[in-house]
Amino acid sequence: MAQLTPAELQEINRFLDAGKPLPDKYRFLLFEDKREVELVWNGKTNEVTNAVLPFQVIEQVDEPRAEVDTKLQMSMFDVDDRGRQLKGWQNKLIWGDNKLILSSLKNGPLREEIEKQGGIKLIYIDPPFDVGADFSMDVEIGEDTFTKKPNILEEIAYRDTWGKGADSFIAMIYERIALLRDLLSDDGSIYVHCDYRVTSHIRQVLDEIFGAENLQNEIIWSYKSGGVSKSSFARKHDTIYFYAKDRRNYIFNTQYYKSYQAKKYNYNPNYPEIWDEEEQKWYHNSICRDVWDDIKVIGTETGQGERLAYPTQKPEDLLVRILSASSNEGDLVADFFSGSGTTAAVAEKMGRKWIASDLGKFAIHTTRKRMIGIQRELKANGKDFRAFEILNLGKYERQHYVGVNENLRLEEQQKQVEAREREFVGLILNAYKADEAEGFKTFQGKKSGRLVAVGPVNVPVSRLFVEEVILECRQKHITKVDILGFEFEMGLFPNVLDDARSKGIDISPKHIPAEVFDKRAVGKGQVLFHDVAAIEIKPLVKKNSIAIELTDFSVFYSQDSVSDAEETLKDKKNKIVVEKGQIVKVSKDKDGIVTRQQLTKVWTDWIDYWAVDFNFENKREIIRVKNEANGEWEEIWTGDYIFENEWQSFRTKNDRSLELTSVAHECASGTRKVAVKVVDIFGNDTMTIIDVTIGGKK
Ligand SMILES: C[S@@+](CC[C@H](N)C(=O)[O-])C[C@H]1O[C@@H](n2cnc3c(N)ncnc32)[C@H](O)[C@@H]1O
């Protein structure tokens, strides 16, 4: 430690006695580990979470679309007689906050599976660097576009990222990058995509975590399209930082680009000049530099076909270059801010294995459709493709989300959580017009002869939560229950409700609308708690086959109200609102005359995608949990089944049609459970299960 002068020692004592923070200069005098340059922000700690939460597989897609009597030819893997992948790595699409996903991957049982594949060789991330980027989504309805506001979980993530401006963004990215480094294999690399708004911060964070000496390139991806400003030079590039985990040992395959020439020069036979038929120009292959100007953004003439309705989607060509340079066929690559799934899509096409995650349900759903599309294409061309599974984090930890001040001592944090919880529950019960109830573990209110359980604000209502409700019902002979939640875990319904019904408990799950936070709406009694979406299906049974017809689907969402829009709209403007499951366009003409047009005309307008599992109880959901007594990982059955996506129909940007009857699926005689999953145009999914008997036998 540097020698402190007596005056400095006195000064330090004075500050400490007065309980005041020390002046900045002491940071460099008091601590041994002095970095020459370091990024410091309000609330900086070097602590990184090590929480391990269990992953749940909620869906498996191992064949793009089973047609009757079709068996897949997959040479790369072991498959059963239905073409299912039985062994080997399954790609992973994970829904949830990447902080907990990363720490669970790093410290949990999946790590072993990852290491068996040789570890993660390449990570590409494209975090939300557009300051203030939120989770709003544009959803197309016929000719119109409706902007879906972020849901409550997305709002919380947004607050974590941008709530305190640059401070919170850096804190968010610092912890993720530290976790990413730990997950990378020793010969792995990371590419971080950003732009001028955050480059300075991200570079510092990467230098600190990866070491400045491991920076391989600062890649400039420049493009021409998009708007330009006249008051400064047009901003037409993004930056991609490429770091190796260890500069002495990392994968790198030299890349070449087409360097066009004015004419053929006949220079040197070792550097052949090639004629490009499409461009009608001569070129030679030149080693790629760190400025990439040959890759067009999505939406320009070449990228058009790729475009999905995802605003920050990056071009596949960009990922092709990155994956070609820093991974080899069969390697595992990952993207933890995956958006529309560009990294996963390119990985699948290039024979890499992949892990992708995103917090947005819409992102996960966009990726699901995109990957199925790619599987279909690969299958049609007789090529290999891998199964993928969709997972989420089963049991969340509240403290990670609610925005508790993590600088407080543990018991203070606990008090803060409890106070917030009480406040939150009071608010919800008031809006639901329920009375408070005491003496229960899981219920906080009662209304019209039913007990009311309020789900957490910060995370979806999980299976664990519902199981605790059922347990208390059984202990206390309770038979009628409402569960209120902002979000329900994917794949939760309907089996958990059937399970409760078989025990004589009637559970009615209801969505808490975002307006509960709006005092005016609560005061006017306008807040409506809607039932979760409902699906109706009809089995079409022939001798030894079943097909499924989708006959009805209803949702009960609201976002804004028609009367509010009518009051607040300016002349010659229009607004699209969702009220009680109907999408309505409210317009005002130049004289202030209001018209309403219902955009959702038929129930199918709400459906974006649906899928069938013809034998739902075929595949049990197994998770690995640590046995605290002996420290070993053990496999246990959760009591649930994995939805195996065997047939599906969905809308794409270019093809808006939807089939309502599946193909017929051959199966053995007997009774089986058939599950149908519907994903609505907002990316929310609902499932129903029915018993079907084939061959007349029970
Ligand atoms: C810029 S977009 C990525 C776009 C992507 N490269 C593509 O080609 O579609 C950033 C994504 O990060 C996701 N995101 C933001 N915060 C997150 C978090 N904490 N955990 C997981 N995903 C997050 C957002 O939902 C968004 O989809």
The ligand as an SDF file (V2000), in Angstrom:
LIG
                    3D

 27 29  0  0  0  0  0  0  0  0999 V2000
  -30.8890   -5.9160  -30.1960 C   0  0  0  0  0  0  0  0  0  0  0  0
  -31.9560   -7.2530  -29.8360 S   0  0  0  0  0  0  0  0  0  0  0  0
  -31.1700   -8.6480  -30.5610 C   0  0  0  0  0  0  0  0  0  0  0  0
  -31.5180   -8.8320  -32.0170 C   0  0  0  0  0  0  0  0  0  0  0  0
  -30.8930  -10.0720  -32.6320 C   0  0  0  0  0  0  0  0  0  0  0  0
  -29.4590   -9.9380  -32.8130 N   0  0  0  0  0  0  0  0  0  0  0  0
  -31.5410  -10.4210  -33.9580 C   0  0  0  0  0  0  0  0  0  0  0  0
  -30.8510  -10.5770  -34.9700 O   0  0  0  0  0  0  0  0  0  0  0  0
  -32.7850  -10.5440  -34.0070 O   0  0  0  0  0  0  0  0  0  0  0  0
  -31.7010   -7.4430  -28.1260 C   0  0  0  0  0  0  0  0  0  0  0  0
  -32.5340   -8.5370  -27.4690 C   0  0  0  0  0  0  0  0  0  0  0  0
  -32.1180   -8.6820  -26.1300 O   0  0  0  0  0  0  0  0  0  0  0  0
  -33.2360   -9.0970  -25.3620 C   0  0  0  0  0  0  0  0  0  0  0  0
  -32.9370   -8.8170  -23.9550 N   0  0  0  0  0  0  0  0  0  0  0  0
  -32.8130   -7.6240  -23.3390 C   0  0  0  0  0  0  0  0  0  0  0  0
  -32.5220   -7.7840  -22.0350 N   0  0  0  0  0  0  0  0  0  0  0  0
  -32.4350   -9.1210  -21.8200 C   0  0  0  0  0  0  0  0  0  0  0  0
  -32.1550   -9.9210  -20.6920 C   0  0  0  0  0  0  0  0  0  0  0  0
  -31.9050   -9.3780  -19.5140 N   0  0  0  0  0  0  0  0  0  0  0  0
  -32.1550  -11.2700  -20.8440 N   0  0  0  0  0  0  0  0  0  0  0  0
  -32.4150  -11.8320  -22.0430 C   0  0  0  0  0  0  0  0  0  0  0  0
  -32.6730  -11.1220  -23.1560 N   0  0  0  0  0  0  0  0  0  0  0  0
  -32.6930   -9.7840  -23.0450 C   0  0  0  0  0  0  0  0  0  0  0  0
  -34.3900   -8.3160  -25.9380 C   0  0  0  0  0  0  0  0  0  0  0  0
  -35.6190   -8.9780  -25.7180 O   0  0  0  0  0  0  0  0  0  0  0  0
  -34.0290   -8.2720  -27.4210 C   0  0  0  0  0  0  0  0  0  0  0  0
  -34.6890   -9.2880  -28.1350 O   0  0  0  0  0  0  0  0  0  0  0  0
  1  2  1  0
  2  3  1  0
  2 10  1  0
  3  4  1  0
  4  5  1  0
  5  6  1  0
  5  7  1  0
  7  8  2  0
  7  9  1  0
 10 11  1  0
 11 12  1  0
 11 26  1  0
 12 13  1  0
 13 14  1  0
 13 24  1  0
 14 15  1  0
 14 23  1  0
 15 16  2  0
 16 17  1  0
 17 18  1  0
 17 23  2  0
 18 19  1  0
 18 20  2  0
 20 21  1  0
 21 22  2  0
 22 23  1  0
 24 25  1  0
 24 26  1  0
 26 27  1  0
M  CHG  2   2   1   9  -1
M  END
$$$$
